[in-house]
Amino acid sequence: MNVLVTGGAGYVGSVVVEILVREGFNVVIVDSLIEGHKSAVPVDVKFIKEDIGNRDTMKNIFTENAVDAVIHMAGETLVSKSMTHPQDYFINNVSKGIELLEAMRESSVKRIIFSSTAALFGNPVFTPITEEHPTEPINTYGRSKLMFEQMLEWYNRIHGLNYVCLRYFNAAGATKEHGEHHSIETHLIPIVLQTALGQRTHVDILGTDYDTRDGTCIRDYIHVEDLAMVHVEALRKMDTIGPQKLNLGNGEGYSVKEVIEAARRITGHPIRAREAGRRAGDPAVLVASSKRTHSLLRVKFRYPEIHQIVETAWKWHSNNPNGYQD
């Protein structure tokens, strides 16, 4: 199968590409490199620097590479930025998403796996969160992802587009080759590890007055390689199971303080933490029920524990203290 990965030079995208190649898929990457890294692209994978909003160019790419399926991972992802620059999220995640879908429709590409998010659920009504949970986003990031999911529903009904939406909870960890490097880092685990490396003086704990066991936010972390394998199995099975909206988490939640303590044990560094105010748009608890995902795709996670996730991330950050060199 010929698979086009948008955003394939980014953190999650690069690992998905790595696993796709390992599993025998033919891969083409399209990435604008606004956030992605060229050095994260394997030398034997075709890379095209392009914006997914350029419909005519994308149509040519689909035709020239005989694309069978798209894994759509490009877009804006920062929760905090979405609450100050909402227009960027509607332009990049929604408007450009429409152009991508139209390029697919006009090129007769009928399969898409969408990198969605748990942020579309908003404040949980119950936990663990199932796919039937109400979708009431409390930030523009989650709203933009929900809008794209809703567009996929209509493209399926009217144009026969098959889709699988994978609602990520917190992707974390690293493979030997690929890890997490953002121009603006907001994710907890890399921030904690950068502190262990001496690149930051401390970790800010954004809110200590949540209704949780220690007052800090609780999140469900899934190892990025396990996440990538779900994409592979979704590609293999989507003609049988699609269309689907599936949660992608471990079903276990860890607080900010618990993640910091795990990193202290693994790195052997004290990792100074400082209490700070809440970040806008953050729910107290986000923990997934992934029973449907496991039932349909029959995946078994290799790294289910937080110490395994942090340990793999620490190895990558230790070997690449400055991230990707581009």
C-alpha positions as CSV (number, residue, x, y, z in Angstrom):
1,M,0.0,0.0,0.0
2,N,1.2,3.5,-0.9
3,V,0.7,5.8,2.1
4,L,1.0,9.6,2.2
5,V,1.7,11.0,5.6
6,T,1.1,14.7,6.2
7,G,3.2,16.1,9.0
8,G,5.5,13.1,8.7
9,A,8.6,15.1,9.8
10,G,7.0,16.0,13.1
11,Y,7.3,14.2,16.5
12,V,4.5,11.6,16.1
13,G,4.6,11.7,12.3
14,S,8.3,10.7,12.2
15,V,7.6,7.7,14.4
16,V,4.6,6.7,12.4
17,V,6.7,6.8,9.2
18,E,9.4,4.8,10.9
19,I,7.0,2.0,11.9
20,L,5.2,2.1,8.5
21,V,8.5,1.5,6.7
22,R,9.4,-1.2,9.1
23,E,6.1,-2.9,8.4
24,G,6.6,-2.8,4.7
25,F,4.5,0.1,3.5
26,N,5.6,2.5,0.8
27,V,5.6,6.0,2.3
28,V,5.6,9.5,1.0
29,I,5.9,12.4,3.4
30,V,4.4,15.9,2.9
31,D,5.4,18.4,5.5
32,S,5.8,22.2,5.4
33,L,8.7,22.0,7.9
34,I,7.2,24.9,9.9
35,E,7.3,22.6,12.9
36,G,8.8,19.4,11.4
37,H,12.5,18.5,11.0
38,K,14.1,17.4,7.8
39,S,16.6,15.4,9.7
40,A,13.8,13.3,11.2
41,V,13.0,12.0,7.7
42,P,14.6,8.6,6.8
43,V,17.0,9.0,3.9
44,D,15.2,6.3,1.9
45,V,11.7,7.8,2.2
46,K,10.4,10.3,-0.4
47,F,9.9,13.7,1.1
48,I,8.0,16.7,-0.4
49,K,8.1,20.1,1.3
50,E,4.6,21.4,0.7
51,D,1.6,22.9,2.4
52,I,-1.4,20.7,2.4
53,G,-3.6,23.7,1.6
54,N,-2.3,23.8,-2.0
55,R,-5.0,21.7,-3.6
56,D,-3.6,21.4,-7.1
57,T,-0.1,20.5,-5.9
58,M,-1.6,17.8,-3.6
59,K,-3.6,16.4,-6.4
60,N,-0.4,16.0,-8.5
61,I,1.3,14.3,-5.5
62,F,-1.6,11.9,-5.1
63,T,-1.5,11.0,-8.8
64,E,2.3,10.8,-9.2
65,N,2.7,8.5,-6.2
66,A,-0.4,6.4,-6.8
67,V,-1.5,7.1,-3.2
68,D,-3.9,4.5,-1.7
69,A,-4.3,6.1,1.8
70,V,-3.6,9.3,3.7
71,I,-2.5,9.6,7.3
72,H,-3.3,13.2,8.2
73,M,-1.1,14.5,11.0
74,A,-0.3,18.0,9.9
75,G,-1.7,21.0,11.8
76,E,-1.7,23.2,14.8
77,T,-1.5,21.4,18.1
78,L,-0.7,23.8,21.0
79,V,-3.6,24.2,23.4
80,S,-2.3,27.4,24.9
81,K,-1.8,29.1,21.5
82,S,-5.3,28.0,20.4
83,M,-6.7,30.2,23.2
84,T,-4.8,33.3,22.0
85,H,-4.7,32.7,18.2
86,P,-7.8,30.8,17.4
87,Q,-7.7,31.9,13.7
88,D,-4.5,29.8,13.1
89,Y,-6.4,26.7,14.2
90,F,-9.4,27.3,12.0
91,I,-7.1,28.2,9.0
92,N,-4.6,25.3,9.4
93,N,-6.7,22.6,10.9
94,V,-10.1,23.3,9.2
95,S,-9.7,25.4,6.0
96,K,-6.5,23.6,4.8
97,G,-8.1,20.4,5.9
98,I,-10.9,21.0,3.4
99,E,-8.4,21.6,0.6
100,L,-6.7,18.3,1.5
101,L,-10.1,16.4,1.4
102,E,-11.0,18.0,-1.9
103,A,-7.6,17.0,-3.4
104,M,-8.3,13.5,-2.2
105,R,-11.8,13.5,-3.6
106,E,-10.7,14.8,-7.0
107,S,-7.9,12.2,-7.1
108,S,-10.1,9.3,-6.0
109,V,-8.2,8.6,-2.8
110,K,-10.7,7.0,-0.6
111,R,-8.9,6.2,2.7
112,I,-7.8,8.6,5.5
113,I,-6.6,8.1,9.0
114,F,-6.9,11.3,11.0
115,S,-4.7,12.3,13.9
116,S,-7.4,13.6,16.3
117,T,-7.3,14.4,20.0
118,A,-8.9,13.8,23.4
119,A,-9.2,17.6,23.6
120,L,-12.5,17.4,21.7
121,F,-14.1,15.8,24.8
122,G,-13.7,18.9,27.0
123,N,-14.2,18.4,30.7
124,P,-15.0,14.8,31.3
125,V,-18.5,13.9,32.4
126,F,-17.2,10.4,33.3
127,T,-13.9,8.5,33.3
128,P,-12.4,6.6,31.7
129,I,-13.6,8.4,28.6
130,T,-15.3,6.2,26.0
131,E,-16.0,7.1,22.3
132,E,-19.6,7.8,23.3
133,H,-18.6,10.5,25.7
134,P,-20.1,14.0,24.8
135,T,-17.8,16.2,22.7
136,E,-17.7,19.6,24.2
137,P,-14.3,21.1,23.6
138,I,-13.1,23.8,26.0
139,N,-10.3,25.1,23.7
140,T,-10.1,26.0,20.1
141,Y,-7.6,23.2,19.3
142,G,-10.2,20.6,20.3
143,R,-12.9,22.4,18.5
144,S,-10.9,22.5,15.2
145,K,-10.2,18.7,15.5
146,L,-13.9,18.1,16.1
147,M,-14.9,20.1,13.1
148,F,-12.6,18.0,10.9
149,E,-14.1,14.8,12.3
150,Q,-17.5,16.2,11.4
151,M,-16.4,17.0,7.9
152,L,-15.1,13.4,7.5
153,E,-18.6,12.1,8.5
154,W,-20.2,14.1,5.6
155,Y,-17.4,13.1,3.1
156,N,-18.1,9.5,4.0
157,R,-21.9,9.9,3.6
158,I,-21.8,11.8,0.3
159,H,-18.5,10.8,-1.3
160,G,-17.8,7.4,0.2
161,L,-14.5,8.5,1.9
162,N,-13.5,5.8,4.5
163,Y,-11.9,7.2,7.6
164,V,-10.6,6.2,11.0
165,C,-10.2,9.0,13.6
166,L,-7.7,8.2,16.2
167,R,-8.3,10.4,19.3
168,Y,-4.9,10.7,20.9
169,F,-4.6,11.2,24.6
170,N,-0.9,12.0,25.4
171,A,1.7,10.7,23.0
172,A,5.0,10.4,24.8
173,G,8.3,8.5,24.8
174,A,10.7,7.9,21.9
175,T,12.2,5.3,19.6
176,K,16.0,5.0,19.2
177,E,15.8,7.2,16.1
178,H,13.0,9.6,16.8
179,G,12.0,11.7,19.7
180,E,10.2,14.9,20.7
181,H,11.6,18.3,19.6
182,H,9.3,21.3,19.3
183,S,10.3,24.9,18.6
184,I,8.0,25.8,21.6
185,E,7.9,22.9,24.0
186,T,4.7,22.6,26.1
187,H,4.6,18.9,26.7
188,L,5.4,17.8,30.3
189,I,7.8,14.9,29.7
190,P,10.3,16.7,27.4
191,I,10.2,19.8,29.7
192,V,11.0,17.6,32.7
193,L,13.9,15.9,30.9
194,Q,15.3,19.2,29.6
195,T,15.3,20.3,33.3
196,A,17.2,17.1,34.1
197,L,19.7,18.0,31.4
198,G,20.2,21.5,32.9
199,Q,18.6,23.2,29.9
200,R,15.9,24.6,32.2
201,T,16.1,25.7,35.8
202,H,12.8,24.2,36.8
203,V,9.5,22.7,35.7
204,D,6.4,24.8,36.2
205,I,3.4,22.8,37.6
206,L,0.5,24.5,35.9
207,G,-2.2,24.3,38.6
208,T,-2.1,22.6,41.9
209,D,-5.7,23.1,42.9
210,Y,-7.5,20.6,40.6
211,D,-9.9,18.1,42.0
212,T,-7.4,15.2,41.7
213,R,-5.5,13.0,44.1
214,D,-2.6,15.5,44.4
215,G,-4.1,18.7,43.0
216,T,-2.3,18.5,39.6
217,C,-3.7,17.5,36.2
218,I,-4.0,13.8,35.4
219,R,-3.2,12.6,31.9
220,D,-3.2,9.3,30.0
221,Y,0.2,8.7,28.4
222,I,0.6,6.4,25.4
223,H,4.0,5.5,24.0
224,V,4.5,6.9,20.6
225,E,5.6,3.6,19.1
226,D,2.5,1.9,20.4
227,L,0.5,4.7,19.0
228,A,2.2,4.2,15.6
229,M,1.4,0.5,15.6
230,V,-2.3,1.4,16.0
231,H,-2.0,3.4,12.8
232,V,-0.5,0.5,11.0
233,E,-3.3,-1.9,12.1
234,A,-5.9,0.7,11.3
235,L,-4.5,0.9,7.7
236,R,-4.6,-2.9,7.5
237,K,-8.2,-3.2,8.7
238,M,-9.9,0.0,7.7
239,D,-11.6,-1.5,4.7
240,T,-13.3,-3.9,7.0
241,I,-13.9,-1.8,10.1
242,G,-14.3,1.8,8.9
243,P,-15.5,4.4,9.4
244,Q,-14.5,4.6,13.0
245,K,-13.7,7.1,15.8
246,L,-11.3,5.4,18.3
247,N,-9.7,6.5,21.5
248,L,-5.9,6.0,21.7
249,G,-4.6,5.9,25.3
250,N,-3.4,3.4,27.9
251,G,-6.4,3.6,30.3
252,E,-4.2,4.7,33.1
253,G,-3.7,8.3,34.4
254,Y,-0.7,9.9,36.0
255,S,-0.5,13.3,37.6
256,V,2.0,16.0,36.8
257,K,3.7,15.3,40.2
258,E,3.8,11.6,39.5
259,V,5.5,12.1,36.1
260,I,8.1,14.4,37.6
261,E,8.8,11.8,40.4
262,A,9.2,9.1,37.8
263,A,11.7,11.2,35.9
264,R,13.7,11.9,39.0
265,R,14.0,8.2,39.6
266,I,15.0,7.4,36.0
267,T,17.4,10.3,35.4
268,G,18.9,10.4,38.9
269,H,18.5,14.2,38.9
270,P,16.6,16.2,41.4
271,I,14.5,18.1,38.8
272,R,13.3,21.3,40.6
273,A,9.5,21.9,40.3
274,R,7.7,25.2,40.9
275,E,4.0,25.7,41.4
276,A,2.3,28.1,38.9
277,G,-1.2,29.1,37.9
278,R,-3.5,27.0,35.7
279,R,-3.2,27.0,31.9
280,A,-6.3,28.1,30.1
281,G,-8.3,25.3,28.5
282,D,-6.9,22.4,30.6
283,P,-9.4,19.9,32.0
284,A,-8.4,18.2,35.4
285,V,-8.5,14.6,34.2
286,L,-8.2,13.0,30.7
287,V,-8.0,9.2,30.8
288,A,-9.1,6.9,28.0
289,S,-11.1,3.8,27.6
290,S,-9.5,2.1,24.6
291,K,-11.5,-1.1,24.7
292,R,-13.0,-0.5,21.3
293,T,-9.6,0.2,19.8
294,H,-8.1,-3.0,21.2
295,S,-11.2,-5.0,20.2
296,L,-11.2,-3.9,16.6
297,L,-7.5,-3.6,15.9
298,R,-6.1,-6.4,18.2
299,V,-3.0,-4.3,19.2
300,K,-0.9,-5.1,22.2
301,F,1.1,-2.2,23.7
302,R,4.8,-2.8,24.3
303,Y,5.3,0.2,26.6
304,P,2.2,0.5,28.9
305,E,4.0,1.9,32.0
306,I,5.0,5.5,32.7
307,H,8.5,4.5,33.7
308,Q,9.0,2.7,30.3
309,I,7.7,5.8,28.5
310,V,9.9,8.2,30.4
311,E,12.9,5.9,30.1
312,T,12.8,5.7,26.3
313,A,12.3,9.5,26.2
314,W,15.3,10.0,28.5
315,K,17.5,7.8,26.3
316,W,16.7,9.9,23.2
317,H,17.1,13.2,24.9
318,S,20.4,12.1,26.5
319,N,21.7,11.1,23.0
320,N,20.2,14.2,21.3
321,P,20.3,17.0,24.0
322,N,19.7,19.7,21.3
323,G,17.1,17.7,19.4
324,Y,17.2,17.5,15.7
325,Q,20.0,19.6,14.0
326,D,18.0,21.6,11.5
